[in-house]
Amino acid sequence: MARPKRKDKTRTVLRTGELQRSDGSYQYSWTDENHKRRYVYSKTLEALRIKEEAIEKDKSDGIKAEARYVTLDDLYELWKDLKRGLKNNTFENYKYIYETFVRRQIGSKRVSTFLKSDIKRFYNYLVDERGLKPATVDGVHNILHQIFDMAVDDNYIRNNPTNNVLRELKKAHCFKTEKRRGLTRPEQELFMDYLKNSNTAVYWYPVFAVMLGTGLRVGEVTGLRWCDIDLEDGIIDVNHTLVYYDHRTSEGKKGCYFNVNTPKTEAGNRQVPMLDFVKEAFVMEKERQELLGVHCEATIDGYTDFIFLNRFGQPQHQSTLNKAIRRIIRDCNDEQFLKTENPEVLLPHFSCHSLRHPYVKPTTKNL
């Protein structure tokens, strides 16, 4: 004999898994792919059946039942545990960006509920209210795109809601990426001449001469040790990078400090020939340190005897060097205006990174 159909208080026949609770609301239950009993509730039968249709669609599309309970923070933690192949400073920067800009705003939101419009609204908030620059929004987007890609791959959601959002945001806000340029030949000559002949700025001549004459990255230059250079044969052995970053997102770690990174690829390990003025810069730095009694006080991940040091015997880092460049630009240009009302050459605003662009080949005439 067939079991009688279950009905609600209005005598409406209920489907398998449906029931009306004592308070008049409705419940639907089913067993998920992990044999776990799941439940959803609604005030009306009509609303419940809309949820049932969504559940059936999820099941047919292979979407996990727990997707409706998993938050963005949950998937971030999973992404963080699984992420490999990044240098420590890059990974720490990713974590810092998420903790600073994402977690409090949208981290607790269930991943299955995200719409493209939610991501647009969040990016607009970052730009309009937090005042983030395009590069920082790029960093946020990079992390979120990876997390949502993982969610798609793991059947938590069907589509990545971050797709194409950044491109649309840049158009809407008229973001323009400033094109970096290197110093022109006259600007290089003015920069180096000022450093050589200034009583206050001559201290910076060696490190900037090496940057300009080798094309090395900032961290490659500041990470150079005396054992990495051969003054007799004029060769620089590039085999590591010195990085300085915030470790506050790491468990048990606080503040900013140095680490040594090895190159990302084999091509990063290379030998760079010295131009005459680069060799001269190394000799000048050595003589200056001997005269002042400065020697390296730092050991970083087993590396020591760094070449470019501050007065405390600690390695230089990018922030300090960029501040020095800003002062040099100001003072050099002031000096040019004292000489004439209309100087032919002035130093533009630039950073350490800009010194890589005009990299002079070994065949180029020395400065």
C-alpha positions as CSV (number, residue, x, y, z in Angstrom):
1,M,0.0,0.0,0.0
2,A,1.4,3.4,-1.0
3,R,2.4,5.8,1.8
4,P,-0.1,8.7,2.0
5,K,1.2,12.0,0.6
6,R,2.4,14.5,3.2
7,K,0.4,17.8,3.2
8,D,0.7,21.2,4.9
9,K,-2.0,23.0,6.9
10,T,-3.6,24.2,3.7
11,R,-3.9,20.6,2.4
12,T,-1.2,21.3,-0.3
13,V,0.7,18.1,-1.1
14,L,4.4,18.4,-0.2
15,R,7.2,16.9,-2.2
16,T,9.9,14.5,-1.0
17,G,12.1,16.3,1.5
18,E,9.5,19.0,2.3
19,L,7.7,19.5,5.5
20,Q,5.9,22.3,7.4
21,R,7.2,23.1,10.8
22,S,5.2,23.9,13.9
23,D,5.6,27.6,13.5
24,G,4.1,27.5,9.9
25,S,7.4,27.9,8.1
26,Y,8.7,25.3,5.6
27,Q,11.8,23.1,5.5
28,Y,13.5,21.2,2.7
29,S,16.1,18.5,3.5
30,W,18.4,16.4,1.3
31,T,21.6,14.4,1.4
32,D,24.6,15.9,-0.2
33,E,27.4,14.2,-2.2
34,N,29.3,13.6,1.1
35,H,26.2,11.8,2.6
36,K,25.6,14.7,4.9
37,R,22.1,15.9,5.7
38,R,21.4,19.5,4.6
39,Y,18.5,21.8,5.3
40,V,17.1,25.0,4.0
41,Y,14.1,27.0,5.4
42,S,11.6,29.6,4.1
43,K,8.5,31.3,5.4
44,T,6.4,30.2,2.4
45,L,6.2,27.1,0.3
46,E,6.7,29.1,-2.9
47,A,9.9,30.6,-1.6
48,L,11.1,27.2,-0.4
49,R,10.6,25.7,-3.9
50,I,12.6,28.5,-5.5
51,K,15.5,27.4,-3.2
52,E,14.9,23.8,-4.1
53,E,15.2,24.6,-7.8
54,A,18.5,26.3,-7.1
55,I,19.7,23.3,-5.1
56,E,18.7,20.9,-7.9
57,K,20.6,23.1,-10.5
58,D,23.6,23.1,-8.2
59,K,23.5,19.3,-8.0
60,S,23.2,18.9,-11.7
61,D,26.0,21.3,-12.3
62,G,28.3,19.6,-9.8
63,I,28.3,22.6,-7.4
64,K,29.2,21.5,-3.8
65,A,26.4,21.7,-1.3
66,E,28.7,23.4,1.3
67,A,29.3,26.2,-1.2
68,R,26.3,28.1,0.3
69,Y,28.1,28.2,3.7
70,V,31.7,28.9,2.6
71,T,32.9,32.5,3.0
72,L,35.5,34.4,1.0
73,D,37.7,34.3,4.2
74,D,37.4,30.5,4.2
75,L,38.6,30.2,0.6
76,Y,41.4,32.7,1.3
77,E,42.7,30.5,4.1
78,L,42.6,27.5,1.7
79,W,44.3,29.5,-1.1
80,K,47.0,30.6,1.4
81,D,47.7,27.0,2.5
82,L,47.9,25.7,-1.1
83,K,49.8,28.6,-2.7
84,R,53.4,27.7,-3.8
85,G,56.1,29.1,-6.0
86,L,56.1,32.6,-4.6
87,K,59.1,34.4,-3.0
88,N,58.5,35.2,0.7
89,N,58.2,39.0,0.1
90,T,55.6,38.5,-2.7
91,F,53.5,36.2,-0.5
92,E,53.7,38.4,2.5
93,N,52.6,41.3,0.3
94,Y,49.6,39.3,-0.9
95,K,48.6,38.5,2.7
96,Y,49.1,42.2,3.8
97,I,46.8,43.4,0.9
98,Y,44.1,40.9,1.8
99,E,44.2,41.6,5.5
100,T,44.2,45.3,5.0
101,F,41.7,45.9,2.3
102,V,39.6,42.8,1.9
103,R,38.9,40.9,5.1
104,R,36.9,43.5,7.0
105,Q,34.9,44.6,4.0
106,I,33.8,41.5,2.2
107,G,35.7,38.6,3.8
108,S,32.7,37.2,5.7
109,K,30.4,37.2,2.6
110,R,29.5,33.8,1.3
111,V,31.3,33.0,-1.9
112,S,28.2,31.6,-3.6
113,T,26.4,35.0,-3.2
114,F,29.0,37.2,-5.0
115,L,27.9,38.9,-8.1
116,K,30.0,40.9,-10.6
117,S,28.2,44.0,-9.3
118,D,29.5,43.2,-5.8
119,I,33.1,43.2,-7.0
120,K,32.5,46.4,-9.0
121,R,31.0,48.1,-5.9
122,F,34.0,46.9,-3.8
123,Y,36.6,48.2,-6.2
124,N,34.8,51.5,-6.5
125,Y,34.9,51.8,-2.7
126,L,38.6,51.1,-2.7
127,V,39.2,53.9,-5.2
128,D,36.6,56.5,-4.2
129,E,36.6,56.1,-0.4
130,R,40.0,54.5,0.5
131,G,41.8,56.5,-2.2
132,L,43.8,53.5,-3.5
133,K,46.0,53.9,-6.5
134,P,45.6,51.7,-9.6
135,A,48.7,49.6,-8.7
136,T,47.2,48.7,-5.3
137,V,43.8,47.9,-6.8
138,D,45.6,45.7,-9.2
139,G,47.1,43.8,-6.3
140,V,43.7,43.3,-4.6
141,H,42.3,42.1,-7.9
142,N,45.2,39.7,-8.5
143,I,44.5,38.0,-5.2
144,L,40.7,37.9,-5.5
145,H,40.9,36.6,-9.1
146,Q,43.1,33.7,-7.9
147,I,40.8,32.9,-5.0
148,F,37.6,32.9,-7.2
149,D,39.4,30.9,-9.9
150,M,40.1,28.2,-7.2
151,A,36.5,28.4,-6.2
152,V,35.4,27.7,-9.8
153,D,37.9,24.8,-10.1
154,D,36.7,23.3,-6.8
155,N,33.0,23.5,-7.8
156,Y,32.0,26.1,-5.2
157,I,30.8,28.6,-7.9
158,R,30.1,28.4,-11.7
159,N,31.8,31.6,-12.8
160,N,34.5,34.0,-11.5
161,P,32.8,37.3,-10.6
162,T,36.0,39.2,-10.9
163,N,36.4,38.5,-14.7
164,N,36.9,41.8,-16.7
165,V,35.9,43.9,-13.7
166,L,39.3,45.6,-13.3
167,R,39.3,46.5,-17.0
168,E,35.9,48.2,-16.7
169,L,37.0,50.0,-13.6
170,K,40.1,51.4,-15.2
171,K,38.0,52.7,-18.1
172,A,35.4,54.2,-15.7
173,H,38.0,56.0,-13.6
174,C,40.2,56.9,-16.5
175,F,43.2,55.1,-14.9
176,K,46.3,55.8,-16.8
177,T,49.5,53.9,-16.1
178,E,52.4,56.3,-16.1
179,K,55.0,55.1,-18.5
180,R,58.4,54.9,-16.9
181,R,61.3,56.4,-18.8
182,G,64.9,56.4,-18.3
183,L,67.1,59.5,-17.9
184,T,68.3,61.0,-21.2
185,R,72.0,61.2,-21.8
186,P,72.2,64.9,-20.7
187,E,70.2,64.1,-17.6
188,Q,72.5,61.2,-16.7
189,E,75.5,63.4,-17.0
190,L,73.9,66.1,-14.9
191,F,72.9,63.6,-12.2
192,M,76.4,61.9,-12.0
193,D,78.3,65.2,-12.2
194,Y,76.2,66.7,-9.4
195,L,76.9,63.6,-7.2
196,K,80.6,63.7,-7.9
197,N,81.0,67.4,-7.2
198,S,78.6,67.9,-4.3
199,N,80.0,67.8,-0.8
200,T,76.7,66.5,0.6
201,A,75.6,64.1,-2.2
202,V,79.0,62.5,-3.1
203,Y,78.2,59.8,-0.5
204,W,75.5,58.5,-2.9
205,Y,77.7,58.5,-6.0
206,P,78.9,54.8,-5.8
207,V,75.5,53.1,-5.4
208,F,73.8,55.2,-8.1
209,A,76.7,54.8,-10.5
210,V,76.5,51.1,-10.1
211,M,72.8,51.1,-10.7
212,L,73.1,53.3,-13.8
213,G,76.0,51.4,-15.2
214,T,74.8,47.8,-14.7
215,G,71.0,47.8,-15.1
216,L,70.7,45.7,-11.9
217,R,67.5,45.8,-9.9
218,V,67.6,47.8,-6.7
219,G,67.6,44.6,-4.5
220,E,70.4,43.1,-6.6
221,V,72.6,46.2,-6.0
222,T,71.9,46.5,-2.3
223,G,72.4,42.8,-1.9
224,L,75.9,42.8,-3.5
225,R,78.7,41.6,-1.2
226,W,82.4,42.2,-1.7
227,C,82.8,38.5,-2.7
228,D,80.3,39.0,-5.5
229,I,82.6,41.4,-7.4
230,D,85.9,40.9,-9.1
231,L,87.6,44.2,-9.5
232,E,90.6,42.7,-11.4
233,D,88.5,41.0,-14.1
234,G,85.7,43.6,-13.9
235,I,82.9,41.1,-13.3
236,I,79.8,41.3,-11.0
237,D,78.3,38.0,-10.0
238,V,74.5,38.4,-9.5
239,N,73.1,35.5,-7.5
240,H,70.6,36.8,-5.0
241,T,68.4,39.8,-4.1
242,L,68.0,41.7,-0.9
243,V,64.4,42.5,0.0
244,Y,62.9,44.6,2.8
245,Y,59.3,44.1,3.6
246,D,56.6,44.0,6.2
247,H,56.3,40.6,8.0
248,R,53.3,41.6,10.3
249,T,51.0,39.1,8.6
250,S,53.2,36.2,9.4
251,E,52.5,34.3,12.6
252,G,54.9,35.3,15.3
253,K,56.6,37.9,13.2
254,K,56.5,41.7,13.5
255,G,57.6,44.7,11.6
256,C,59.8,45.3,8.5
257,Y,63.1,43.6,8.0
258,F,65.4,42.2,5.4
259,N,65.5,38.8,3.7
260,V,67.6,37.4,1.0
261,N,65.9,35.9,-2.1
262,T,67.4,33.7,-4.7
263,P,66.6,34.5,-8.4
264,K,63.2,33.3,-9.6
265,T,64.7,31.7,-12.7
266,E,68.2,30.4,-13.7
267,A,68.4,33.5,-16.0
268,G,68.5,35.6,-12.8
269,N,71.9,34.1,-12.0
270,R,74.3,36.0,-14.3
271,Q,77.6,37.8,-14.6
272,V,77.6,41.5,-15.5
273,P,80.7,43.2,-16.8
274,M,81.8,46.4,-15.2
275,L,82.3,49.7,-17.1
276,D,85.2,51.8,-15.9
277,F,83.1,54.2,-14.0
278,V,81.3,51.3,-12.2
279,K,84.7,49.8,-11.1
280,E,85.7,53.3,-10.0
281,A,82.5,53.5,-7.9
282,F,83.2,50.3,-6.1
283,V,86.8,51.5,-5.3
284,M,85.4,54.8,-4.1
285,E,83.0,53.0,-1.8
286,K,85.7,50.8,-0.4
287,E,88.0,53.7,0.3
288,R,85.2,55.7,1.9
289,Q,84.3,52.9,4.3
290,E,88.0,52.4,5.2
291,L,88.4,56.1,5.9
292,L,85.3,56.3,8.1
293,G,85.8,52.9,9.8
294,V,82.5,51.6,8.5
295,H,82.0,47.9,8.2
296,C,79.1,45.5,7.7
297,E,77.2,44.7,11.0
298,A,74.4,42.7,9.4
299,T,74.1,39.0,8.7
300,I,70.9,38.2,6.7
301,D,69.9,34.6,6.0
302,G,73.6,33.7,6.2
303,Y,74.7,36.5,3.9
304,T,77.0,39.3,5.2
305,D,79.8,41.7,4.1
306,F,77.4,43.8,2.0
307,I,78.9,46.6,0.0
308,F,76.5,49.5,0.2
309,L,75.9,50.4,3.9
310,N,74.5,53.2,5.9
311,R,76.4,54.8,8.7
312,F,75.3,52.1,11.1
313,G,76.8,49.3,9.0
314,Q,73.4,48.1,7.8
315,P,72.5,47.5,4.1
316,Q,70.8,50.2,2.2
317,H,67.2,49.7,1.0
318,Q,65.0,51.1,-1.7
319,S,63.0,53.5,0.4
320,T,66.1,55.2,1.7
321,L,67.6,55.4,-1.8
322,N,64.4,56.9,-3.3
323,K,64.3,59.5,-0.6
324,A,67.9,60.4,-1.3
325,I,67.1,60.7,-5.0
326,R,64.2,63.2,-4.3
327,R,66.6,65.4,-2.2
328,I,69.3,65.2,-5.0
329,I,66.7,66.2,-7.7
330,R,65.7,69.2,-5.5
331,D,69.2,70.4,-4.7
332,C,70.6,69.8,-8.2
333,N,67.8,71.7,-9.9
334,D,68.1,74.6,-7.4
335,E,71.8,74.8,-8.2
336,Q,71.0,74.8,-12.0
337,F,68.6,77.7,-11.5
338,L,71.2,79.6,-9.5
339,K,73.5,79.4,-12.5
340,T,71.0,80.6,-15.1
341,E,67.3,81.5,-15.3
342,N,66.7,79.0,-18.1
343,P,68.7,75.8,-17.5
344,E,69.1,73.6,-20.6
345,V,68.9,70.5,-18.5
346,L,67.0,69.7,-15.3
347,L,66.5,66.4,-13.5
348,P,63.0,65.0,-13.9
349,H,61.2,63.2,-11.1
350,F,62.5,59.6,-11.1
351,S,63.2,56.6,-8.8
352,C,65.8,53.9,-8.4
353,H,63.8,51.8,-10.9
354,S,64.2,54.4,-13.6
355,L,68.0,54.0,-13.4
356,R,67.6,50.5,-15.0
357,H,66.1,51.9,-18.2
358,P,69.0,53.9,-19.5
359,Y,71.3,50.9,-18.8
360,V,74.5,51.6,-20.7
361,K,75.9,48.6,-22.6
362,P,79.6,47.7,-22.1
363,T,80.3,49.2,-25.5
364,T,78.9,52.6,-24.5
365,K,81.2,55.4,-23.8
366,N,81.8,55.8,-20.1
367,L,80.1,58.6,-18.3
